[in-house]
Amino acid sequence: MNGTLLIVATPIGNLEDITLRALRVLKEVDLIACEDTRKTRKLLSHYGIRQKRLVSFFEANERRRVPEIVDCLSQGKDVALVSNAGTPGISDPGYRLIEELAHLGDFPLSIVPGPCALVSSLVISGLPTDSFFFKGFLPRRPGRKKKELHSLKDYKATIIFYESPYRLKITLSDIREIFGERRVAVVKELTKKFERVYRGSASEVLEAIDNEKVLKGEYVIIVGK
C-alpha cells in the first residue's frame, strides 16, 4: 500500500497553537517535508519530538522534490508536509505536490487543519466575513500591482492581501488611490508578542502605520466591501 501525505498546519506565531492530532502525526510519520528545516526543528524540539527525518521543501526546489516524495510514498511511508507557519499551499509551498498526488489518484491525502493567517486576520479585522477574496501577494512591479488592484476594485467582497513590511506603505497608498476611503484593517504579527490590528479608513490606517518607527514582521491587509 502507498503511504499517506498528511498536510499539517503549524502555528503562525505562538507555538501553543498546534493541535493534538498535528503533534501525533509529526511524531508518527516517516518523513517531514518542510519549508525550512531549522524552523521545523525548533517546533519539534519544543514538543520533544526528536530523531525525525526532515527534507527541505520550498519554492526553489519544490519541482525537484516532488518525485522524491512520491517515491517515498510509493514505498508505503507516510509523509507530513509543513510550511514555516500556517497551512501549506496557502501562499506557501505545497500546491504542486498536492496537485501531483491528486492527479495520480493512487496516494491518500489527509488534511490536519489548524492555523491559517488569512482566516485569523479576516475574523479579527472587524470587516465583513460573509464573502471574501484572497489575493495573496500582489506583484512587486508598480505597474502590474496597480493593474491588479484596478481589476479588484469592483469586487463585492472583502479582499485579503499578504504584504511585506518593505512594501506595506506603498501598497496602502495604492489601495487608497484606487479603492478610495474604504474601511481597511492591517494585521501584524498575529498570536505573537507584538500582535497589532490597525483599523479605519485607508488614510487613517496609513497614518497609523506612518507613526510606527520600525516596520517588521508579517502583515495582512484586509479591504472592506
N, C-alpha and C positions, 0 to 999 in steps of 0.2 A: 504493500500500500504506500501511496505517496504521503509525504509529510504535509502538515498544515502550515500555511503562512498566517500568523497572528499579528494583526495590525494594532499596535498598542499605543494608546495615548499616554503621554507623560506630563508631569507638572509644567506649567508655563512660568512658574516662579517659585512659589512656596513648595518645598519638597513634600509637605504633608498632603498635598493634593494629588494623591495617587490611590487607585482602588485596590482592594484586597485581591481581586482577581488579577489585576495587572502584575502585582508582586508575585503571585503564584506562578503566572505564566513566565515571567522573567527568570524565575528560579528553575523552571522545568524544561524550557526549550533547549535544543542542542546548539543553537546559534542565534546571536542577536546582530542584526544588520542595523547600524546606527549612523546618523549623520556625522557625529563627532565622537570617536571612541573615548576621548578624555572626559567629555561631559557625561556620557552614559556611565562610565566607570564611577564617577562621582555619585551619581544617583544610586547605582548598585551598591557601592560601598556604604552609603548612608543607611541602607537597609540590610547590610550584612550579607549581600549576595556576592559571592566570590568565585573565582576559578571558572568564569564563563568565557566561552569563545566569542569574541567580537570581531566583526569586519566593518570597515568604513563603507558607507553608502550615501554619497552626497551627489550634488548636481553634476559635477565634473566627471565622476566615474560611474554614474548610475547605469548607463547603457552597457558598460563593460561588466558590471557586477551582476546584471540580471541573469545571464546564462549560468554563472557560478551558483547563484541561489536556487535557480530551477534545478540544477544538477543535485544540489544538496537535498532539496525536497524530494527529488526522484529516488533518493536513497532511503526514503522513509523518515528523514529527520525533520523535526519541527523547527521553524524559524520565526523569531519575533522581529518585527520591523518597527523601529522607533525613530523619531526625529529628535532634535535638541530640546524641543519643547512643544507641547500640544499634540495635535493629531496628524500623523503622517499623511502626505498628499495634499494638505491644505496650505498652499504656498510653501511647501516643504517637499523634500524628496519622497518618492514612494509611488507616484501615479504610474510611471512606466512599468514597474514591476507588477503592480496590481492589474494593470491593463493586460499585460502579457499572460498572466496566470488565468485571468478571466477568459481571455481568448482561447487559450489551450483547453480549458474546461476540465482538466483532469486533476486539478490541485484544489483541495479545500481551502477556503478563505474564511477567516473569522475576525471580527472586529472586537477589540477590547476598549470600549468607549471611555471617555474621560475628558480632561480639559481641552478647550479649543478657544483661542484668543478672540476670534471674531464673534462667537456666540456670547462669551462672557462680556465683551466690550459692548455689544449691542444691548444686552439686558441692563447693564449698569448705566448706559448713556441717558436714559430717560426719553429716548426718541421712539417713534412707533416701531413695534416689532411684528405687526401683522403681516407685512410683506417687506422683503429686503433683497438687495442685490449685492453680492460680494464681488468686488473687482480685484482685490488683492493689491499688488504693487503696480503703480502706474509706470508708463515708460519714462526713462530718465531724460530723454531729449525733450527740451521745452516745447518744440512744435508738435511733436507726437503726443505729448502729455495733454496739451490744450485741446488738440483734436479729439482725444479720448474723452476728456471732460465734457466737451460740447456734445458728444454723442450720448452722454448720460443725463444731461440736464433735464430732459423731459420725462424721465422715468418716474412713474407714480409709486415709488417705493423708497424706503430708507436705503442709502448706499454706503457701503463699507470699504475703506481702503486701508492697506498697510503702508507705513512710510518710515523712512529712516530719520534720525534726528538732523542729519545734514541737509535734508531737502524739505523738512517739515514746514518751515515758514513760507518758502516759495510755493509749495503746494497749497497751503491755506490761502495765500494771496490769489492764486489762480482760481481756487474754488469760489472765493468772494467775487472775483471778477466775472466768472461765468455763471455761477448759481445765484448770485446776489446774496442778500442777507438772510438766507435760510438758517434755521437752527442747526447748530453744529456741536458735536462733542469730540474731544480729543482725549483718548485714554492712554495713560502712561504706566508702564511697569506693573501690570496687573498682578495682584497677590504678593507683591514684593514690599519691602520696607518703604519705598518712596512711591507707592501707588498714588496716582492722582487722576482726577477727571475734571477737565475744563468743559464748561457748558455755557451756551449763549449763542448770540448771532455770530456770523463768520467774523465780523470786525471785533466783537468782544473777546472771542476766543483767541484771535490773532494778537490782540493787545496783551492778553494774559500771558501768552507764550513769549511775547517780546520782553516781558518783565523777568523772565527766567534768565539767570546768569549763565547757566550751563544746560545744554540740551543733550541728554544721553539716554540710552536705553531703547526700548521698542515702543512704537506709537501706533495706535489705531485711530483713524479718522472716520467719524460717522456723520453723514449729512442727512438731515431730515427731509421729508417729502416736500 
